[in-house]
């Protein structure tokens, strides 16, 4: 095994305000020889300015780090404070707390969290009207902004990671760390000399990327479209009814539900409309297709985590993107997983988040026998029989099903919950397994087409990195 050894004087460590001792950081500092440009010579950090909620009095776009992909492309949320909904509630709450910044063309955004994922954004005329989370470091280049943006993704990348904070979890970056960056003067001068040629090549590639991005659709839109075509879901009328804030209710409407629900949200006409549409095509409920009762997951204590274990802890955070993401999952001890074996998952299980604004209602399908996991107490496990689990998973992702979660959940603020006894009573589409599979195939085919487009975009982005690297290596 190779071991990297570096000798650093204690005085060098003590001179750094936060007493950083990580190897990559000190290695980076010792290699800064020769002529350089300082960070402040190339960039400025844009100070955060307060954005009043009164400025957001109509529909607007907002983007968190999770809404940015590894290519730097943004998939913003469409928000409107007059039309708040369950799935986006977490966004509204963050904005109300001031987690929002405005940008201008040619700005650069660098993620403070996990900078190694390359979720860096270049602001263009296509996205300059989008608001972003303040979890990005907001930069403004003093020269050739487009080229310097791509340098962060290529020639500057190793340096950026070196000055990031490498904690026990994932790397993080702050503004003071970023100011430590130094840039080889010869390289910057070379890029500056060739910027016209480099930019023309980048612009040509970016034009093709823009054409491809116009073809991209959100997975939720694909799912809704297929279900709408197959079952006649009227999303136009549904959207219209959701906007209606005033409606009449009879006293019997309150007394006819088991727990005397009085909330306006529960009694909205949109909810009755969705129930009407589903009851017209099925008289079955989820409970009719369960192989066992829906169960809640297992609670956990800090001492139950251990990197020596074999099982993931499947929490709400690990399924927030509609699939189980092991990258963000903690490992539990063998003792814990053995004790909680009845709360483990197996292939074809569906895990549904039962709590928390922004995550409640989200589902993930366990699609592999190789996933060992204990699902969390704020999730529930749904096991079906005589039913296609992929079809169920896609149905649970439809706007209709998610709206049921929104109107049936209980609680105040972020402490909202929905329970198995409620979920099992939701309508379940009852069609032959063969038809279910046909619908699954159609959805997967459309998603595959989207993945192909994304792959082509990634290849084009990689060519831009190559253009910059080749210019530096050529040295002319």
Residue, then its C-alpha position, 0 to 999 in steps of 0.5 A: x500500500x502506498x502512503x503519502x507522507x508530508x512534513x509540515x512545521x507546526x508553525x505552518x499549521x498554527x498560522x492557518x486560522x482554522x488549524x487545518x491539517x488535511x494533506x491535500x490542503x497543505x500539499x496544494x499550498x506548498x506547490x504554489x511556486x512561480x508567477x501566479x494570479x491571486x483569487x481577487x485578481x480574477x474573481x470577486x465574491x458577490x455579496x448577498x443582497x436581501x430579496x423581499x418576498x414582495x418581489x416574488x408576488x407572481x410565478x418565479x423560478x428557484x433552484x437548489x443544489x439538488x436541482x443542478x446536475x453534474x453538467x451544471x444544467x439547472x432544472x428549476x422549480x416553478x413556484x408561486x406563493x399563491x399556489x403553494x403545494x406539498x411537494x415544493x413546500x420545503x422550497x417556500x420555507x427556505x425562501x421565507x427564511x432568506x435562502x435566496x439570491x439573484x444573479x446576472x449574466x456571466x456570474x458563476x455559482x459554486x456549490x458549498x456542499x459536495x463541490x466534488x460533484x461539479x454542481x457549478x452553474x454558469x449564468x447565461x441569458x437562459x437562466x439569469x432570471x432564476x433565483x438560486x439558493x444561497x448554498x452556492x458561492x456567488x462569483x463574478x469573473x473579472x475576465x473571460x467568465x465563460x472560459x474560467x467557468x469551464x476551468x473550474x470543471x477542468x484545470x482548476x478542479x483539483x485545486x478546488x477540491x484540495x482547498x475544500x474541507x474534508x470532514x468525516x462526511x462529504x467535502x464542503x467549501x466556504x468563501x474564505x477557502x475559495x479566496x486561497x486559490x492561486x492560478x498559474x499566470x502562464x496558464x491564464x495568460x495563455x487562455x486569455x491570448x486564445x480566448x476568441x478561438x476557445x469561445x467560438x468553439x464553446x459557443x458552437x457546442x453550447x448551441x447544440x446543447x441548447x437544442x438538446x435541452x429543449x427536448x428534455x422532460x421531467x420524469x414526473x411530466x412523462x409519468x403524468x402524460x402516460x397515465x393521462x393518455x391511458x386513463x383519461x386523467x384530466x390534469x387541465x381541470x385538476x389544475x384549475x380546481x387546485x387554484x380555486x381557494x373559495x368553495x362551499x361545504x355542507x355540514x355532512x361533508x365534515x361529519x361523513x369522514x371518520x376523524x371529523x376533518x375540518x381543514x379547507x385543504x382536505x375538503x377542496x373540490x380538487x380532491x373530490x375531483x381526483x377521487x371521482x376520476x379514479x373511482x370511475x376506473x377502479x373500485x379497488x384500494x391499495x389494501x386489496x393488493x397488499x401481501x402484508x400490512x403496511x408497516x412503519x420503519x425503525x427508529x435509530x440512535x447515533x450509536x447504531x451507526x457503524x461503517x463496519x455494517x452491511x446495511x444502509x439506513x434508508x431515511x427520507x433524505x435518501x429517497x427524496x429524488x424518487x429512488x434510493x440513493x446510497x451515496x447519502x445513506x449512513x451504514x448501521x451496525x451489524x448488531x442493529x441490522x440483526x435486531x431490526x431484520x423485520x424492518x429490512x427491505x427486499x426487491x420490489x418493496x416500495x418505500x414511502x416517506x410519511x413525514x416532513x414537508x418536501x419529502x412526505x409522499x415521495x416513493x422509491x422502488x427497491x429494484x435490486x436484491x443487492x440493496x441491503x437496508x433498514x427503512x427509517x421510522x419516518x417511512x413506510x414499506x409497501x409490499x404488494x401481491x398480484x401487482x406489478x411493483x413498477x406500475x405501482x411505483x409510477x402510479x404513486x408518483x402521479x400528481x393524482x396520488x401525490x395530491x391524496x397525500x397532500x390533502x390527507x396528511x395531518x399536522x402543522x408546519x413541517x411536522x406533518x404525517x400520513x399513516x398506513x391506515x390512511x394510505x391503504x385506503x387510497x384507490x388502486x388502479x385494477x387492470x391486468x398485469x399485462x396491461x400494467x407492464x405495457x404502461x411501465x414499458x412506455x414510461x421506461x422507453x420515454x425515460x430512456x430517450x431522455x437519458x440518451x439526450x442527457x448522455x449526449x449533453x454530457x459528451x458535449x460538455x466533456x469536449x469543452x473541457x478537452x478544448x481548454x486542456x488541449x490549449x494549455x497542453x499545447x502552450x501556444 
